[in-house]
């Protein structure tokens, strides 16, 4: 089991990062918010889990252990694969997931592409009593946004396949609906925008 990796960031775009460890470039699947925190040419450390399939070995990386723990809980839910679990964490922070589970708010999970009503309800039932609101996570979510938050989020969306027009409009509308846009961090803003775009966005709105 590969529990963590630390090394030089070779690339970080969309939902994939490549980190060089001992002269070997390891490709990791990450959330777009995590990719935004990685800077090419700098050292990074990510907690990881290796998902083994008959035809693939896929490494998933997370900047915090709470994200990794929630990811592993989500993968254990019937009907939720690694890709969907990563999608949940792209839209909802561990703190928000804990809140949704505690309040039995399965609608929060239906905002994630690929998560239907039955699976959303199953997630709430399966994670009950296993995830809890973290004071540290709440504090992190309230950190002030860097001045380039909007630009960073738009770049991440474009990297994920949305057109520049759709990305810019989604960010603008999300900030307009936010009570205090000046205090929204990059990761939080990206999650809000992805939740807004959600499964309703069709492939036709993405770049061909």
C-alpha positions as CSV (number, residue, x, y, z in Angstrom):
1,X,0.0,0.0,0.0
2,X,1.3,3.5,-0.9
3,X,0.2,5.7,2.0
4,X,1.7,8.9,0.8
5,X,3.9,10.5,-1.8
6,X,6.3,13.4,-1.5
7,X,8.2,14.9,-4.4
8,X,8.5,17.5,-7.1
9,X,5.3,18.5,-9.0
10,X,5.9,17.9,-12.7
11,X,2.3,18.8,-13.7
12,X,-1.1,19.5,-12.3
13,X,-4.0,20.0,-14.5
14,X,-7.7,19.3,-14.2
15,X,-8.0,16.2,-12.1
16,X,-4.5,14.7,-12.7
17,X,-1.2,15.5,-11.0
18,X,2.2,14.0,-11.7
19,X,4.7,14.0,-8.8
20,X,8.3,12.8,-9.2
21,X,9.4,10.4,-6.5
22,X,12.9,8.9,-6.6
23,X,13.2,9.7,-10.3
24,X,9.8,8.2,-11.2
25,X,6.8,10.3,-12.2
26,X,3.7,9.1,-10.4
27,X,0.3,10.0,-11.9
28,X,-2.3,10.7,-9.2
29,X,-6.0,11.4,-9.6
30,X,-6.9,14.4,-7.5
31,X,-9.8,16.9,-7.2
32,X,-9.6,20.1,-9.3
33,X,-9.3,22.0,-6.0
34,X,-6.2,20.0,-5.0
35,X,-4.7,20.5,-8.5
36,X,-5.0,24.2,-8.0
37,X,-2.9,24.1,-4.9
38,X,0.0,22.3,-6.6
39,X,2.7,24.3,-8.3
40,X,4.9,22.9,-10.9
41,X,8.5,22.8,-9.8
42,X,7.7,22.8,-6.1
43,X,7.6,20.0,-3.6
44,X,4.3,18.5,-2.5
45,X,3.1,15.8,-0.2
46,X,-0.2,14.0,-0.7
47,X,-1.8,11.2,1.4
48,X,-2.7,8.5,-1.1
49,X,-4.7,5.3,-1.6
50,X,-4.1,2.8,-4.4
51,X,-7.2,1.3,-6.1
52,X,-6.4,-2.0,-7.8
53,X,-8.6,-3.3,-10.6
54,X,-8.1,-6.2,-13.0
55,X,-6.9,-3.9,-15.8
56,X,-5.5,-0.9,-13.8
57,X,-3.6,0.5,-10.8
58,X,-4.8,4.0,-10.0
59,X,-3.3,6.2,-7.3
60,X,-5.6,8.8,-5.7
61,X,-4.1,11.7,-3.8
62,X,-5.4,14.1,-1.1
63,X,-3.8,17.1,0.7
64,X,-5.5,16.1,4.0
65,X,-6.2,12.8,5.7
66,X,-9.9,13.7,6.3
67,X,-10.4,13.8,2.6
68,X,-8.7,10.5,2.2
69,X,-10.8,8.9,5.0
70,X,-14.0,10.2,3.5
71,X,-13.0,9.0,0.0
72,X,-12.4,5.5,1.4
73,X,-15.8,5.5,3.1
74,X,-17.5,6.6,-0.1
75,X,-15.8,3.9,-2.2
76,X,-17.2,1.4,0.3
77,X,-20.8,2.4,-0.5
78,X,-22.5,0.2,-3.0
79,X,-22.8,1.9,-6.4
80,X,-20.0,4.4,-5.7
81,X,-16.8,3.9,-7.5
82,X,-13.5,5.8,-7.1
83,X,-14.4,8.3,-9.9
84,X,-17.8,9.1,-8.3
85,X,-16.2,9.3,-4.8
86,X,-13.6,11.8,-6.1
87,X,-16.5,13.7,-7.8
88,X,-18.3,14.0,-4.4
89,X,-15.1,15.5,-2.9
90,X,-14.8,17.8,-5.8
91,X,-18.2,19.3,-5.0
92,X,-18.5,18.8,-1.2
93,X,-15.8,19.3,1.4
94,X,-15.5,16.7,4.2
95,X,-17.1,19.2,6.5
96,X,-20.1,19.7,4.2
97,X,-20.4,15.9,3.7
98,X,-20.6,15.4,7.4
99,X,-23.2,18.1,7.7
100,X,-25.3,16.6,4.9
101,X,-25.1,13.1,6.5
102,X,-26.0,14.4,9.9
103,X,-29.1,16.2,8.6
104,X,-29.9,13.4,6.2
105,X,-29.7,15.8,3.3
106,X,-29.3,13.4,0.3
107,X,-30.0,16.3,-2.1
108,X,-26.5,17.5,-1.5
109,X,-25.1,14.4,-3.1
110,X,-27.5,14.5,-6.0
111,X,-25.6,17.6,-7.2
112,X,-22.7,15.4,-8.1
113,X,-22.6,14.1,-11.6
114,X,-23.2,10.3,-11.7
115,X,-24.9,10.2,-8.2
116,X,-28.6,9.4,-8.6
117,X,-31.4,9.6,-5.9
118,X,-31.0,5.9,-4.7
119,X,-27.2,6.2,-4.4
120,X,-27.5,9.6,-2.7
121,X,-29.8,8.1,0.0
122,X,-27.5,5.1,0.4
123,X,-24.5,7.4,0.9
124,X,-26.3,9.1,3.8
125,X,-27.3,5.8,5.4
126,X,-23.8,4.2,5.0
127,X,-21.9,7.2,6.3
128,X,-24.2,7.9,9.3
129,X,-22.1,7.8,12.4
130,X,-18.8,7.6,10.5
131,X,-18.2,11.2,9.5
132,X,-18.2,14.3,11.8
133,X,-18.0,18.0,11.4
134,X,-14.4,19.2,11.9
135,X,-13.6,22.5,13.4
136,X,-10.4,22.6,11.4
137,X,-12.3,22.0,8.2
138,X,-14.8,24.8,9.1
139,X,-11.9,27.2,9.7
140,X,-10.2,26.3,6.5
141,X,-13.4,26.9,4.5
142,X,-13.6,30.5,6.0
143,X,-10.1,31.5,4.9
144,X,-10.0,34.6,2.7
145,X,-9.7,34.1,-1.0
146,X,-6.6,35.1,-2.9
147,X,-7.1,37.9,-5.3
148,X,-6.8,35.5,-8.3
149,X,-9.5,33.1,-7.0
150,X,-11.9,33.7,-9.9
151,X,-9.1,33.4,-12.5
152,X,-7.8,30.2,-10.9
153,X,-11.2,28.6,-10.8
154,X,-12.0,29.6,-14.4
155,X,-8.7,28.0,-15.5
156,X,-9.5,24.8,-13.6
157,X,-12.9,24.6,-15.2
158,X,-11.4,25.1,-18.7
159,X,-8.9,22.4,-17.9
160,X,-11.8,20.1,-17.0
161,X,-13.4,20.7,-20.4
162,X,-15.8,23.5,-20.0
163,X,-15.6,26.4,-22.5
164,X,-14.3,29.8,-21.4
165,X,-17.7,31.3,-21.8
166,X,-19.4,28.7,-19.6
167,X,-16.6,28.9,-17.0
168,X,-16.7,32.6,-16.7
169,X,-20.5,32.8,-16.5
170,X,-20.6,30.1,-13.8
171,X,-18.0,31.8,-11.7
172,X,-19.7,35.2,-12.0
173,X,-23.2,33.8,-11.2
174,X,-21.8,31.8,-8.2
175,X,-20.1,34.9,-6.7
176,X,-23.2,36.9,-7.2
177,X,-25.2,34.4,-5.1
178,X,-22.5,34.3,-2.4
179,X,-23.2,36.3,0.7
180,X,-19.5,37.4,1.1
181,X,-17.6,36.8,-2.1
182,X,-14.5,38.4,-0.7
183,X,-14.1,35.6,1.9
184,X,-14.6,32.6,-0.5
185,X,-11.4,30.6,-0.9
186,X,-10.4,29.0,-4.2
187,X,-11.3,25.5,-3.1
188,X,-14.7,26.6,-1.7
189,X,-15.4,28.6,-4.8
190,X,-14.5,25.8,-7.1
191,X,-16.8,23.4,-5.2
192,X,-19.7,25.9,-5.4
193,X,-19.2,26.4,-9.1
194,X,-19.0,22.6,-9.8
195,X,-22.2,22.2,-7.8
196,X,-23.9,24.9,-9.8
197,X,-22.8,23.3,-13.1
198,X,-23.6,19.8,-11.8
199,X,-25.0,16.9,-13.8
200,X,-27.4,19.3,-15.6
201,X,-24.5,20.5,-17.8
202,X,-24.4,18.4,-20.9
203,X,-21.3,17.5,-23.0
204,X,-22.5,19.9,-25.7
205,X,-21.6,22.7,-23.4
206,X,-18.0,21.5,-23.2
207,X,-15.4,22.0,-25.8
208,X,-15.4,19.5,-28.5
